[in-house]
């Protein structure tokens, strides 16, 4: 089975608890205003990965405690992500970021969505709304978004007084990647600041 991916970030500490591999899937229909990842919207783009090989690659990293599915919109590729999550679940925790509200996900009662969520430990749900943006809550970009613990693995995880953080990486090809939740306008100001050099 194939999964279409925009970016994979290894050893991230801002996309869920602990050290994680974060998979930004390709494709999203939401197109939230001022989205952090508009490059993930195009449904006909991205890199194709074989799910079994991807699972083997992820599991070869002994330093991670989990994998995070973000995007783009993970639920658009829920069947492939479910297959991937099944291969990872015995060893790693699963976090999913979705633009869909949890109540809507439950009411739709889609078998592929349900299968994927049955393997999920933490769901961060809800559309990013620019007018409600915030960085003072861990893992969310706007105040309407919810963090839902779907298993007991992180039942003692304290969300209080934890703020969002970002990571800035420079790839081998010279591409700068910023991940985590932050104010995009401030990030752009930072990179446009001539005092950086």
C-alpha positions in Angstrom: 0.0 0.0 0.0 1.2 3.5 -0.8 1.2 6.7 1.3 1.7 10.1 -0.2 4.0 12.3 1.9 5.1 15.9 1.8 7.9 15.6 4.4 9.2 13.3 7.1 11.0 14.8 10.1 13.0 12.5 12.3 13.7 13.1 16.0 11.2 16.0 16.5 10.4 17.1 20.0 7.5 19.5 19.1 5.0 17.2 17.4 3.8 15.3 20.4 5.3 13.8 23.6 9.0 12.9 23.6 11.2 12.3 20.6 9.1 11.4 17.5 9.1 10.8 13.7 6.6 13.2 12.2 5.0 12.3 8.8 3.4 15.3 7.0 1.1 13.6 4.6 0.2 15.2 1.2 -3.2 16.5 0.5 -5.8 18.6 2.3 -9.2 20.0 1.4 -9.5 22.5 4.3 -7.1 25.2 3.0 -7.1 27.1 6.3 -6.3 30.7 6.0 -2.6 31.3 7.0 -2.0 27.5 7.4 1.4 26.5 8.6 1.8 24.0 5.8 0.1 25.1 2.5 2.7 23.1 0.6 0.8 20.0 1.8 -2.5 20.9 0.2 -2.1 19.6 -3.4 -3.7 16.2 -3.7 -1.6 15.4 -6.8 1.8 16.0 -5.3 4.1 14.6 -2.7 6.4 11.6 -2.5 5.1 8.1 -2.7 6.2 5.7 0.1 5.6 2.0 0.4 3.9 1.6 3.8 5.8 -1.5 4.8 9.2 0.0 3.9 8.3 3.2 5.7 7.4 1.2 8.9 10.8 -0.5 8.7 12.6 2.8 8.3 10.8 4.3 11.3 11.4 1.3 13.5 15.1 1.4 12.7 15.4 4.6 14.8 15.9 3.4 18.4 15.7 6.9 19.8 12.0 7.7 19.2 9.0 6.9 21.4 6.4 7.6 18.8 5.2 8.7 15.4 3.0 11.7 14.5 0.8 11.9 11.5 0.1 15.5 10.4 -0.3 17.2 7.1 -2.0 17.9 5.0 -5.0 16.0 6.3 -4.2 12.5 7.7 -7.8 11.3 7.5 -7.7 11.6 3.7 -5.2 8.7 3.7 -6.6 6.9 6.7 -6.5 3.5 5.1 -2.7 3.7 4.4 -2.0 5.3 7.8 -4.0 2.6 9.5 -1.8 -0.1 7.8 1.3 1.9 8.9 0.0 2.4 12.5 -0.7 -1.4 12.8 3.0 -2.1 12.0 4.2 0.5 14.5 1.7 0.3 17.4 3.5 -2.4 19.4 6.6 -0.3 19.8 5.5 3.3 19.3 2.8 5.7 20.4 0.6 7.3 17.7 -0.4 11.0 17.6 -2.6 12.4 14.9 -3.2 16.1 13.9 -6.5 16.5 12.0 -8.5 19.5 10.8 -11.7 17.7 11.5 -13.5 18.1 14.9 -13.6 14.9 17.0 -17.5 15.1 17.2 -17.7 15.2 13.4 -15.3 12.2 13.1 -17.4 10.2 15.5 -20.7 11.2 13.8 -19.4 10.3 10.3 -18.6 6.8 11.6 -16.2 6.0 8.7 -14.7 2.6 9.1 -11.2 3.7 7.8 -11.2 6.7 10.2 -12.4 4.6 13.1 -9.7 1.9 12.5 -7.0 4.6 12.5 -8.3 6.3 15.6 -8.5 3.0 17.4 -4.7 2.9 17.2 -4.2 6.6 18.1 -3.0 7.7 21.6 -3.5 11.4 21.2 -5.7 13.2 18.7 -5.3 17.0 18.1 -8.4 17.9 16.3 -10.1 21.0 14.8 -9.6 23.4 11.9 -6.9 26.1 12.3 -8.7 29.4 12.6 -6.4 32.4 12.2 -8.6 34.7 14.2 -8.3 32.3 17.1 -4.6 31.6 16.8 -2.7 31.0 20.0 0.8 29.7 20.9 0.2 29.4 24.7 -1.3 25.9 24.5 0.9 22.9 23.6 0.4 21.4 20.1 -2.5 23.6 19.0 -2.4 26.6 16.6 -5.8 28.1 17.5 -7.9 28.1 20.6 -10.8 26.1 19.1 -8.6 23.0 18.6 -8.9 20.1 21.1 -6.3 17.7 22.5 -8.0 14.3 23.1 -6.3 11.4 24.9 -7.7 8.3 23.2 -5.6 5.8 25.2 -4.2 5.6 28.7 -0.5 5.7 27.6 -0.2 9.5 28.3 -2.9 9.7 31.0 -0.5 11.4 33.4 0.9 13.8 30.8 0.4 17.3 32.2 -0.6 19.9 29.5 -0.7 22.8 32.0 1.7 25.6 31.6 3.3 24.1 28.5 3.6 26.3 25.4 4.2 25.6 21.8 7.8 25.4 20.5 9.2 25.2 17.0 12.2 23.5 15.5 14.2 25.0 12.6 16.2 22.5 10.5 18.5 22.9 7.5 18.2 19.9 5.2 21.2 18.5 3.2 19.7 20.2 0.1 19.8 23.6 1.8 16.0 23.7 2.4 14.9 25.3 5.7 12.2 23.4 7.5 10.2 25.0 10.4 7.9 22.6 12.3 5.8 23.0 15.4 3.2 25.6 16.1 4.2 29.3 15.8 3.1 32.6 14.5 4.0 32.3 10.8 4.3 36.1 10.4 6.9 36.3 13.2 8.8 33.4 11.6 8.9 35.2 8.3 10.0 38.4 10.0 12.8 36.4 11.6 14.1 35.0 8.3 13.7 38.4 6.5 15.7 40.2 9.3 19.0 41.4 7.8 20.5 41.2 11.2 20.6 37.4 11.1 23.7 37.3 9.0 
